[in-house]
Amino acid sequence: MGFKIAVAGATGNVGREMLNILEERGFPADEIVPLASRRSVGTEVSYGDKTLKVKALESYDFSDTDICLMSAGGSISKEYSPKIGKQGCVVIDNSSAWRYDQDVPLIVPEVNPEAIEGFTKKNIIANPNCSTAQLVVALKPLHEAATIKRVVVSTYQSVSGAGKEGMDELFEQTRAVFVADPISTNKFTKRIAFNCIPHIDVFMEDGFTKEEWKMVAETKKMLDPKIKLTATCVRVPVFIGHAEAVNLEFEKPITADEAREILREAPGCQVIDKREDGGYVTPYESAGEDATYISRLREDPTVDNGLALWVVADNLRKGAALNTVQIAELLVARGLIQPKKEAA
């Protein structure tokens, strides 16, 4: 007997990717139910070679559903996730609504799988921010080997992190540049075509943005509260794939060669690091891939026990949909959830 899975926000970029990944990875589901707002009811979405019709989240009964993959935004999740959890359905939420709740585990399966045991307090599990997810996959094995003291990270984040509207805006602005049309700015604070914007999410009182704060708080929660981290998050004119330039300072000595070998053996990581033209991975090449790619590994001579590296991943997959499905797989693999129909 397989599981009954609901995907909330099934018409969005990440929701559609969740459906693709559930099918690709052969998740043990007997039934998949795509959900969205009332205005999307009847919209068709693909699940493998099947076409499914979207139902309304507002009126859906979760009492016979095992897992809800939630990608409908923070305000929707705040409203619905507790109600869904009380019906005995485990919510794996992709928004920022529950990440900092002490009663909700924040999970990247390659990093802190043991923390998933705490999901029973609210029947909610949080998925981290896309930029944090790929970062901690690369940091975890290095932290275990030499203990990270400090992280300085600059991100180069694709427009798909801002949803379909962000992708549409980059496309429309790029087209407008080539045909000399007026350029309109709606989703982003400044023109994104042929530009970089050092501003993701809202500004906070200390001058950092909320996106930068998320990376700090989430890394501490998942990896180690003692790690000091500072981030600068930048939106770049790339459709899919986030890149990060990462500078690390360790308590113990570690060479670039040692780090390279550690990362080659680490789950979720793929090292492509040839010191030659093209011997590294770019966001374009990461699109559609599951791995977190690490390139440009080198020792930093400006600090004791320092390393620099380049980390790239598909933000719609590892940064969102893939990680969510991996959490569901972890629940099943650890025997933490059984199909309700089987139990009945």
CORLINMO-V902798 format. One record per backbone hydrogen bond with DSSP energy under -0.5 kcal/mol. CO is the residue of the C=O (numbers start at 1). NH is the residue of the N-H. If there is no record, write none. Layout:
# CORLINMO-V902798
((CO/NH) (CO/NH))
This chain:
# CORLINMO-V902798
((3/5) (3/30) (3/31) (4/66) (4/67) (5/33) (6/8) (6/69) (7/10) (7/35) (8/71) (9/12) (9/15) (12/16) (13/17) (14/18) (15/19) (16/20) (17/21) (18/22) (19/23) (20/24) (21/25) (22/27) (23/26) (27/29) (28/3) (31/5) (32/34) (33/7) (34/55) (35/9) (35/10) (36/57) (37/40) (38/41) (40/43) (43/54) (45/52) (47/50) (50/47) (52/45) (54/42) (55/36) (56/60) (57/60) (60/62) (62/65) (66/90) (67/6) (67/69) (68/70) (68/92) (69/8) (69/71) (70/94) (73/77) (74/78) (75/79) (76/80) (77/81) (80/84) (81/85) (82/86) (83/87) (84/87) (84/89) (85/88) (90/68) (91/93) (91/125) (92/70) (93/127) (98/101) (101/104) (105/107) (105/126) (107/128) (108/111) (108/112) (109/113) (112/115) (113/116) (114/117) (115/118) (116/119) (117/120) (118/121) (119/122) (119/123) (119/124) (123/91) (124/105) (125/93) (126/107) (129/133) (130/134) (131/135) (132/136) (133/137) (134/138) (135/139) (136/140) (137/141) (138/142) (139/143) (140/144) (141/145) (142/146) (143/147) (146/251) (146/252) (147/251) (149/228) (150/249) (151/230) (152/247) (153/232) (154/245) (155/234) (156/243) (157/236) (158/161) (159/162) (160/163) (163/166) (163/167) (164/168) (165/169) (166/170) (167/171) (168/172) (169/173) (170/174) (171/175) (172/176) (173/177) (174/178) (175/179) (176/180) (176/181) (177/180) (182/184) (184/186) (192/195) (195/237) (196/198) (197/199) (197/235) (200/211) (202/210) (204/207) (208/204) (209/213) (210/214) (211/215) (212/216) (213/217) (214/218) (215/219) (216/220) (217/221) (218/222) (219/223) (219/224) (224/227) (228/151) (230/153) (232/155) (232/234) (234/157) (235/197) (236/238) (238/159) (239/160) (242/313) (243/156) (244/246) (244/311) (245/154) (246/309) (247/152) (248/307) (249/149) (249/150) (255/259) (256/260) (257/261) (258/262) (259/263) (260/264) (261/265) (262/265) (263/266) (266/269) (268/292) (270/272) (270/294) (274/276) (276/279) (278/280) (279/274) (282/285) (282/286) (283/286) (283/287) (286/289) (291/293) (292/270) (293/312) (294/272) (295/310) (298/308) (299/301) (300/303) (300/306) (303/306) (305/250) (306/300) (307/248) (308/298) (309/246) (310/295) (311/244) (312/293) (313/242) (313/315) (314/317) (314/318) (314/319) (316/321) (317/320) (317/322) (317/323) (320/324) (321/325) (322/326) (323/327) (324/328) (325/329) (326/330) (327/331) (328/332) (329/333) (330/334) (331/336) (331/337) (332/335) (339/343) (340/344))
